[in-house]
C-alpha cells in the first residue's frame, strides 16, 4: 500500500481537531442527560447551635418532611460555636449545589455588628430560602416582687426606683435586643445582666435578682398560667393564640414595636434558582405537615413559610433594624 503523504496526514489531523468541539459537546450533552436530577444524595441541614435549642428543634422538625418532599434524606448536623458563626462559615464555604443548607436564628442579622474578623460576609454569602418560624417573646415579671398588671404600670413603677436590673439569655440575643428596644422607647435606664440561657434568667426574675426578662413562650407560658409570672406584653405585631388576653407591647403605647426570635432557611450564595425553588417548596410542605404544626404550636412558634424573594427583603430589613439597635444601645458580644 502506498504510504500516506505528509499533506494527507496533516489534512486528517486537521479534520480530527476541527471535530473535537462537536465531539465534546455531544459527550457533555450525553452526560447531562444521563446525570441524575438534583437531589441525588442526602442533604446536610446545618444547625449552628447546640442540640436541644430552638434552632436545632426547628431543623429536626423540618428534616423528615422535607426529605419526603425531596426524595432524599435531610440529615441535621450541629455545628455550634461563636454565636452561630462557625456553622454559618461552614455553609458559606460549601458548594452552591443544594446539598448543604442551614437553619439560622436572629443572630444571622445581628452577628455582623457584634463579631469582628468574620471570614465571610453575612450579607452576600447566603441565598435566603424561607423564613420558617417566628418565636414570640413575652415580657414577664414576678408579681410578688413587681406588683403591676400592665406595661404602663410597670414603666411608672420602674421610673420611681433606682438601680434596677433585667436579665436576658445572653448578650446580643433576641431577648437582649427586645429589652434594649423597649427600654429606649420607654425612656428607662435599667442595667442588663446576661445569663447563659433563658432558664437561668427566668429563675432570677422569680428570685428577685432582676425585675423583668423577655422569655420565650415555651419557657414562660406555664409559669404565667400558674400565676408565678405576670405577662405584661408580647413582642409580636398581633396577640398570640396561646395568650390571647396579653396585649402586644405595640398596643400599649409603643406603635410599631416588634422584635421576635425567628428561624430562617439558607443555602450558599450562587445556588441555582431552580434548586432554591425546590428547597422552598419542600420547606413549605414541611410546615403544612400536621405533626410539625402541632409541635410548633406546643412550642409557641408561629409557622411562616415566606418565599425566597420575600424572605431576602425581610433579612435585609432586619439587618438594618438590628444594626441600629446594636449601635444605639452599644451592645457587644458576650
C-alpha positions as CSV (number, residue, x, y, z in Angstrom):
1,X,0.0,0.0,0.0
2,X,1.3,3.4,-0.7
3,X,2.4,5.4,2.3
4,X,0.2,8.5,3.1
5,X,1.8,11.7,2.2
6,X,2.7,14.4,4.8
7,X,0.0,16.6,3.3
8,X,-2.7,13.9,3.6
9,X,-1.7,13.2,7.2
10,X,-1.9,16.9,8.1
11,X,-5.4,17.1,6.5
12,X,-6.5,14.1,8.5
13,X,-5.2,15.5,11.8
14,X,-6.8,18.9,11.0
15,X,-10.2,17.4,10.4
16,X,-10.0,15.5,13.6
17,X,-9.0,18.6,15.6
18,X,-11.9,20.5,14.0
19,X,-14.3,17.8,15.0
20,X,-13.2,17.8,18.7
21,X,-15.5,20.7,19.9
22,X,-18.5,18.9,18.4
23,X,-17.4,15.6,20.0
24,X,-17.0,17.3,23.4
25,X,-20.4,18.9,23.1
26,X,-22.1,15.6,22.3
27,X,-20.3,13.9,25.2
28,X,-21.4,16.8,27.6
29,X,-24.9,16.6,26.4
30,X,-25.0,12.8,26.9
31,X,-23.5,13.2,30.4
32,X,-26.1,15.8,31.2
33,X,-28.9,13.6,30.0
34,X,-27.6,10.6,32.0
35,X,-26.9,12.6,35.2
36,X,-29.4,12.0,38.0
37,X,-31.5,15.1,38.7
38,X,-31.0,17.0,41.9
39,X,-31.2,15.9,44.7
40,X,-29.3,12.7,44.1
41,X,-27.8,12.2,47.6
42,X,-28.7,13.1,51.2
43,X,-28.8,16.8,52.0
44,X,-27.0,18.2,55.0
45,X,-29.0,20.6,57.2
46,X,-26.7,22.6,59.4
47,X,-27.9,23.8,62.8
48,X,-25.2,26.2,64.0
49,X,-26.1,25.8,67.7
50,X,-26.1,23.1,70.3
51,X,-28.6,20.2,70.3
52,X,-31.8,20.8,72.0
53,X,-32.1,24.5,71.4
54,X,-34.6,26.4,69.4
55,X,-32.8,26.2,66.0
56,X,-31.9,22.6,66.5
57,X,-35.6,21.8,67.2
58,X,-36.7,23.7,64.1
59,X,-34.2,21.9,62.0
60,X,-35.2,18.5,63.2
61,X,-38.9,19.2,62.8
62,X,-38.3,20.2,59.2
63,X,-35.8,17.5,58.2
64,X,-38.1,14.4,57.8
65,X,-40.9,16.0,55.9
66,X,-38.5,18.0,53.7
67,X,-36.7,14.8,52.9
68,X,-40.0,13.1,52.0
69,X,-40.8,16.0,49.7
70,X,-37.4,16.0,48.0
71,X,-37.0,12.2,47.8
72,X,-33.7,12.2,49.7
73,X,-32.9,12.2,53.4
74,X,-32.3,15.5,55.1
75,X,-29.7,15.0,57.8
76,X,-29.3,17.5,60.6
77,X,-25.7,18.3,61.7
78,X,-25.0,20.6,64.7
79,X,-22.1,23.0,64.2
80,X,-22.2,25.2,67.3
81,X,-19.8,27.9,68.3
82,X,-19.1,31.7,68.2
83,X,-22.8,32.7,68.3
84,X,-23.7,30.5,65.3
85,X,-21.0,32.0,63.0
86,X,-18.9,28.7,62.9
87,X,-21.8,26.8,61.3
88,X,-22.6,29.8,59.1
89,X,-19.0,29.8,58.0
90,X,-19.2,26.2,57.0
91,X,-22.2,26.9,54.9
92,X,-20.5,29.9,53.3
93,X,-17.6,27.5,52.2
94,X,-19.9,24.8,50.9
95,X,-20.5,24.2,47.2
96,X,-23.6,26.0,45.9
97,X,-25.3,22.8,44.8
98,X,-28.2,22.5,47.2
99,X,-26.6,19.6,49.1
100,X,-25.8,21.7,52.2
101,X,-28.3,24.1,53.7
102,X,-28.8,25.8,57.1
103,X,-31.4,26.9,59.6
104,X,-30.3,30.0,61.5
105,X,-31.7,32.4,64.1
106,X,-32.0,36.2,64.5
107,X,-28.2,36.1,65.2
108,X,-27.9,35.8,61.4
109,X,-28.6,39.5,61.1
110,X,-27.0,40.5,64.5
111,X,-23.6,38.8,64.2
112,X,-22.2,41.2,61.6
113,X,-22.5,44.0,64.1
114,X,-21.1,42.3,67.2
115,X,-18.5,39.8,65.9
116,X,-15.2,41.1,64.5
117,X,-12.9,39.4,61.9
118,X,-15.5,37.1,60.3
119,X,-14.1,35.4,57.2
120,X,-17.3,35.8,55.3
121,X,-20.0,38.4,54.8
122,X,-23.4,37.5,56.1
123,X,-24.9,39.9,53.6
124,X,-23.5,38.2,50.5
125,X,-22.5,34.6,51.4
126,X,-26.0,33.2,51.6
127,X,-29.1,32.7,49.5
128,X,-32.3,33.1,51.6
129,X,-34.8,30.3,51.0
130,X,-37.6,31.0,53.5
131,X,-38.5,32.4,56.9
132,X,-39.8,29.2,58.5
133,X,-41.0,30.2,62.0
134,X,-41.4,33.2,64.4
135,X,-40.9,32.6,68.1
136,X,-42.6,35.4,70.0
137,X,-41.2,36.7,73.3
138,X,-43.1,37.7,76.4
139,X,-42.1,40.5,78.9
140,X,-42.6,38.9,82.3
141,X,-42.2,39.9,85.9
142,X,-42.7,38.2,89.3
143,X,-46.0,39.5,90.8
144,X,-44.6,39.1,94.3
145,X,-41.7,41.4,93.6
146,X,-43.2,43.7,90.9
147,X,-46.8,44.4,91.9
148,X,-48.1,45.6,88.5
149,X,-50.6,44.2,85.9
150,X,-49.9,46.3,82.8
151,X,-46.9,47.7,80.9
152,X,-47.7,51.4,81.7
153,X,-47.9,50.4,85.4
154,X,-44.5,48.7,85.2
155,X,-42.9,51.8,83.5
156,X,-44.2,54.1,86.2
157,X,-43.1,51.6,88.9
158,X,-39.6,51.3,87.4
159,X,-39.1,55.1,86.9
160,X,-39.6,55.6,90.7
161,X,-36.9,53.0,91.6
162,X,-33.1,53.4,91.0
163,X,-30.6,50.6,90.4
164,X,-32.9,48.1,88.8
165,X,-31.6,45.3,86.5
166,X,-33.1,43.0,83.9
167,X,-32.0,39.6,82.7
168,X,-31.6,38.0,79.3
169,X,-30.5,34.8,77.8
170,X,-27.2,36.4,76.8
171,X,-25.6,39.4,75.2
172,X,-26.9,40.3,71.7
173,X,-29.6,37.6,71.9
174,X,-33.2,38.3,70.8
175,X,-34.2,38.7,74.5
176,X,-31.5,41.3,75.0
177,X,-32.4,43.2,71.8
178,X,-36.1,43.2,72.6
179,X,-35.3,44.6,76.1
180,X,-32.9,47.2,74.7
181,X,-35.5,48.4,72.2
182,X,-38.2,48.5,74.9
183,X,-36.0,50.5,77.3
184,X,-35.2,53.0,74.6
185,X,-38.8,53.5,73.7
186,X,-39.9,53.7,77.3
187,X,-37.1,56.0,78.5
188,X,-35.9,53.6,81.1
189,X,-32.4,53.1,82.4
190,X,-32.2,49.5,83.7
191,X,-28.9,47.5,83.9
192,X,-28.5,44.4,81.8
193,X,-27.5,41.1,83.4
194,X,-26.7,38.4,80.7
195,X,-27.2,34.8,81.6
196,X,-26.1,31.6,79.9
197,X,-29.6,30.7,78.7
198,X,-33.2,31.8,79.3
199,X,-33.9,29.4,82.1
200,X,-31.4,30.9,84.4
201,X,-32.7,34.4,83.6
202,X,-36.3,33.4,84.4
203,X,-35.2,31.8,87.7
204,X,-33.5,35.1,88.8
205,X,-36.6,37.1,87.9
206,X,-38.6,34.8,90.3
207,X,-35.8,35.0,92.8
208,X,-35.9,38.8,92.8
209,X,-32.4,39.5,91.5
210,X,-33.8,41.1,88.4
211,X,-37.1,42.8,87.7
212,X,-38.0,41.5,84.2
213,X,-37.0,39.3,81.3
214,X,-38.2,38.6,77.8
215,X,-38.9,34.9,77.8
216,X,-39.9,32.5,75.1
217,X,-43.5,31.2,75.0
218,X,-42.3,27.6,75.6
219,X,-40.3,28.6,78.7
220,X,-42.7,31.1,80.2
221,X,-46.3,30.2,79.4
222,X,-46.8,27.6,82.1
223,X,-45.4,29.9,84.7
224,X,-47.8,32.6,83.5
225,X,-50.7,30.3,83.6
226,X,-49.8,29.2,87.1
227,X,-49.6,32.8,88.3
228,X,-45.9,32.6,89.2
229,X,-45.2,35.2,86.5
230,X,-47.2,38.1,85.1
231,X,-47.1,38.6,81.3
232,X,-47.1,42.3,80.6
233,X,-46.7,42.2,76.8
234,X,-45.8,40.2,73.7
235,X,-43.3,41.2,71.1
236,X,-45.3,40.3,68.0
237,X,-47.4,42.7,66.0
238,X,-50.6,40.9,66.9
239,X,-51.6,39.0,70.0
240,X,-50.7,35.3,70.1
241,X,-53.2,32.4,70.4
242,X,-51.6,30.8,73.5
243,X,-52.1,34.1,75.4
244,X,-55.0,36.0,73.8
245,X,-55.6,38.2,76.8
246,X,-52.0,39.5,76.9
247,X,-51.7,42.7,74.8
248,X,-48.8,43.4,72.5
249,X,-46.2,45.9,73.5
250,X,-47.1,47.9,70.4
251,X,-50.7,48.4,71.5
252,X,-49.6,49.7,74.9
253,X,-48.2,53.0,73.7
254,X,-45.3,51.8,71.5
255,X,-46.7,51.7,67.9
256,X,-44.5,49.7,65.5
257,X,-42.7,47.8,68.3
258,X,-41.9,44.2,67.2
259,X,-38.9,42.1,67.9
260,X,-39.1,38.4,67.8
261,X,-36.8,35.5,67.5
262,X,-37.1,33.9,64.1
263,X,-35.6,31.0,62.2
264,X,-34.8,31.1,58.5
265,X,-33.5,28.6,55.9
266,X,-30.5,29.4,53.8
267,X,-28.3,27.9,51.0
268,X,-24.9,29.1,49.9
269,X,-24.8,32.1,47.6
270,X,-25.0,31.3,43.9
271,X,-27.1,28.2,44.5
272,X,-29.1,27.8,41.2
273,X,-32.6,29.3,41.3
274,X,-34.4,26.1,40.4
275,X,-32.8,24.3,43.4
276,X,-33.7,27.2,45.7
277,X,-37.3,26.9,44.5
278,X,-37.4,23.2,45.2
279,X,-36.0,23.7,48.7
280,X,-38.6,26.4,49.4
281,X,-41.4,24.1,48.2
282,X,-40.1,21.3,50.4
283,X,-39.9,23.6,53.4
284,X,-43.5,24.8,52.8
285,X,-44.6,21.2,52.6
286,X,-42.9,20.5,55.9
287,X,-44.7,23.4,57.6
288,X,-48.0,22.1,56.3
289,X,-47.4,18.7,57.9
290,X,-49.8,18.1,60.8
291,X,-47.2,16.7,63.2
292,X,-44.9,19.7,62.5
293,X,-47.8,22.2,63.1
294,X,-48.7,20.5,66.4
295,X,-45.1,20.5,67.6
296,X,-44.6,24.2,66.6
297,X,-47.9,25.1,68.4
298,X,-46.7,23.4,71.5
299,X,-43.5,25.5,71.4
300,X,-45.4,28.7,70.9
301,X,-43.9,29.1,67.5
302,X,-45.7,30.6,64.5
303,X,-45.1,28.9,61.1
304,X,-44.4,31.4,58.3
305,X,-43.1,30.0,55.1
306,X,-42.3,33.1,53.1
307,X,-41.0,32.7,49.5
308,X,-37.3,33.4,48.8
309,X,-37.7,36.9,47.5
310,X,-39.9,38.0,50.4
311,X,-37.5,36.4,52.9
312,X,-34.5,38.1,51.2
313,X,-36.2,41.5,51.7
314,X,-37.1,40.7,55.3
315,X,-33.5,39.7,56.1
316,X,-32.2,42.9,54.7
317,X,-34.7,45.0,56.7
318,X,-34.0,43.0,59.9
319,X,-30.2,43.5,59.4
320,X,-30.7,47.3,59.2
321,X,-33.1,47.4,62.2
322,X,-30.9,45.2,64.4
323,X,-27.8,47.1,63.4
324,X,-29.4,50.3,64.6
325,X,-30.4,48.8,68.0
326,X,-26.9,47.4,68.5
327,X,-25.3,50.7,67.8
328,X,-27.7,52.9,69.8
329,X,-27.6,50.5,72.8
330,X,-23.9,49.9,72.5
331,X,-24.4,46.1,72.5
332,X,-21.4,43.8,72.3
333,X,-21.0,40.1,72.0
334,X,-20.6,38.3,75.3
